[in-house]
Amino acid sequence: MTDVRQALAGAAHALGDRLEAELLLVHVLGKPRSWLIAHADDALDDAQAAAFDALVRRRRDGEPVAYLVGHRGFWSLELEVTPATLIPRPETELLVELALARLPAQARVADLGTGSGAIALSIAHERPQAQVVATDASEAALAVARRNAARLGIGNVRFVPGDWLAPLPGERFDAIVSNPPYIEAGDPHLGQGDLRFEPTSALASGADGLDDIRRIVADARAHLHPGGWLMMEHGWNQGAAVRALLEAAGYGEVFTAQDLEGRDRISGGAWRAS
C-alpha cells in the first residue's frame, strides 16, 4: 500500500517537478494542496493509486497539466480548459492589466479569439458595468468559455461565433483586445512541450507569425470609437513589427509593454479617426 508521501516522492522524481506531482494528486483525491501536508501518511487505495499513476505517465509523455486536471488559474479566476482551448498563461494577464487601465467603467470591449474566455471574463469581472463581446471561430472553445462565465456568475459577456471581427458588423468598441496566434508556422517549438497538445489554429499564423495580427490591425479600425484602443499580445521578437503595422494603419499613441521577464509582449495603439 502506497501512502501520500511515497506517491508524491515517486511522481516528483518521474516528472522532475514536485508542484506538478502535487497538482495531479490533489486532482485525483479531490482535495486542496494544503491537505497533503497533514495527510502525508494516509494510504491511497488501489483506484486512487492507479488513477494517479496514469496521470503521471500522461504528463511524463508531455500532456499539459492544465488539460489533465481540466482547469487553470488566470487573473483572479479559476477557468475550465480543454484541448479545444489555448491554456491561459501568466504573461497574458498583462493584456488585461493594460486594458483595465485604459477603460472607463461602462466601456464596450471586444475580445477576439477568446478561447477559454480568460481575457473577456477577467475584464468583465473587474468592470461589471462594461459590456464585453467575445468571439471565437471554434464552437468547442466558445462552449468552454460559456461554461466558465456561467460557473463564475459573470453575466456581462456576450459570446459570438465567428472569425475575429467578422461576426460583429456595425459594432463599435472602446477597446479591442486579443491574444491571437503569433508563432511562425514552421517554428520547431510547435512540436515541443505543451504546444504539441494545444490547438495549432490558436498558435501559428503564417510564415512570419503575423498574418492574424495584420488582419486584426486592419479590420479593427472600423470597429473602434475615435480614441478607442487596440491591444494585442505577440511574440517576444515581434514588438517592432507590430508597432510598425499599427503606425502604418493610422493608430496613434503606439506602444509596446514588456512582461515580467523584460520581453516585448503587448503592443497597442489608439484609433485616430480621420
Secondary structure as the mmCIF struct_conf table of DSSP 4:
data_model
#
loop_
_struct_conf.conf_type_id
_struct_conf.id
_struct_conf.beg_label_comp_id
_struct_conf.beg_label_asym_id
_struct_conf.beg_label_seq_id
_struct_conf.end_label_comp_id
_struct_conf.end_label_asym_id
_struct_conf.end_label_seq_id
STRN STRN1 ASP A 3 ASP A 3
HELX_RH_AL_P HELX_RH_AL_P1 VAL A 4 LEU A 15
TURN_TY1_P TURN_TY1_P1 GLY A 16 GLY A 16
HELX_RH_AL_P HELX_RH_AL_P2 ARG A 18 LEU A 29
TURN_TY1_P TURN_TY1_P2 GLY A 30 GLY A 30
HELX_RH_AL_P HELX_RH_AL_P3 ARG A 33 ALA A 38
TURN_TY1_P TURN_TY1_P3 HIS A 39 ASP A 41
HELX_LH_PP_P HELX_LH_PP_P1 ASP A 42 ASP A 42
STRN STRN2 ALA A 43 ALA A 43
HELX_LH_PP_P HELX_LH_PP_P2 LEU A 44 ASP A 45
HELX_RH_AL_P HELX_RH_AL_P4 ASP A 46 ARG A 60
TURN_TY1_P TURN_TY1_P4 ASP A 61 GLY A 62
HELX_RH_AL_P HELX_RH_AL_P5 VAL A 65 VAL A 69
TURN_TY1_P TURN_TY1_P5 GLY A 70 GLY A 70
STRN STRN3 HIS A 71 PHE A 74
TURN_TY1_P TURN_TY1_P6 TRP A 75 SER A 76
STRN STRN4 LEU A 77 GLU A 80
TURN_TY1_P TURN_TY1_P7 PRO A 83 ALA A 84
BEND BEND1 THR A 85 THR A 85
HELX_LH_PP_P HELX_LH_PP_P3 LEU A 86 PRO A 88
HELX_RH_3T_P HELX_RH_3T_P1 PRO A 90 THR A 92
HELX_RH_AL_P HELX_RH_AL_P6 GLU A 93 ARG A 102
TURN_TY1_P TURN_TY1_P8 ALA A 105 GLN A 106
STRN STRN5 ARG A 108 LEU A 112
BEND BEND2 GLY A 113 GLY A 113
TURN_TY1_P TURN_TY1_P9 GLY A 115 GLY A 117
HELX_RH_AL_P HELX_RH_AL_P7 ALA A 118 GLU A 126
TURN_TY1_P TURN_TY1_P10 PRO A 128 GLN A 129
BEND BEND3 ALA A 130 ALA A 130
STRN STRN6 GLN A 131 ASP A 136
BEND BEND4 ALA A 137 ALA A 137
HELX_RH_AL_P HELX_RH_AL_P8 GLU A 139 LEU A 152
TURN_TY1_P TURN_TY1_P11 GLY A 153 GLY A 153
BEND BEND5 ASN A 156 ASN A 156
STRN STRN7 VAL A 157 PRO A 161
BEND BEND6 GLY A 162 ASP A 163
TURN_TY1_P TURN_TY1_P12 TRP A 164 PRO A 167
TURN_TY1_P TURN_TY1_P13 PRO A 169 GLY A 170
STRN STRN8 PHE A 173 SER A 178
STRN STRN9 ILE A 183 ILE A 183
TURN_TY1_P TURN_TY1_P14 ALA A 185 GLY A 186
HELX_RH_3T_P HELX_RH_3T_P2 PRO A 188 GLY A 191
BEND BEND7 GLN A 192 GLN A 192
HELX_RH_3T_P HELX_RH_3T_P3 GLY A 193 PHE A 197
BEND BEND8 GLU A 198 GLU A 198
HELX_RH_3T_P HELX_RH_3T_P4 THR A 200 ALA A 202
TURN_TY1_P TURN_TY1_P15 LEU A 203 LEU A 203
STRN STRN10 ALA A 204 ALA A 204
BEND BEND9 GLY A 206 GLY A 206
TURN_TY1_P TURN_TY1_P16 ALA A 207 ASP A 208
BEND BEND10 GLY A 209 GLY A 209
HELX_RH_AL_P HELX_RH_AL_P9 ASP A 211 ALA A 220
HELX_RH_3T_P HELX_RH_3T_P5 ARG A 221 HIS A 223
STRN STRN11 LEU A 224 GLU A 233
TURN_TY1_P TURN_TY1_P17 TRP A 236 ASN A 237
HELX_RH_AL_P HELX_RH_AL_P10 GLY A 239 ALA A 248
TURN_TY1_P TURN_TY1_P18 ALA A 249 GLY A 250
STRN STRN12 TYR A 251 GLN A 258
TURN_TY1_P TURN_TY1_P19 LEU A 260 GLU A 261
BEND BEND11 GLY A 262 GLY A 262
STRN STRN13 ASP A 264 TRP A 271
#
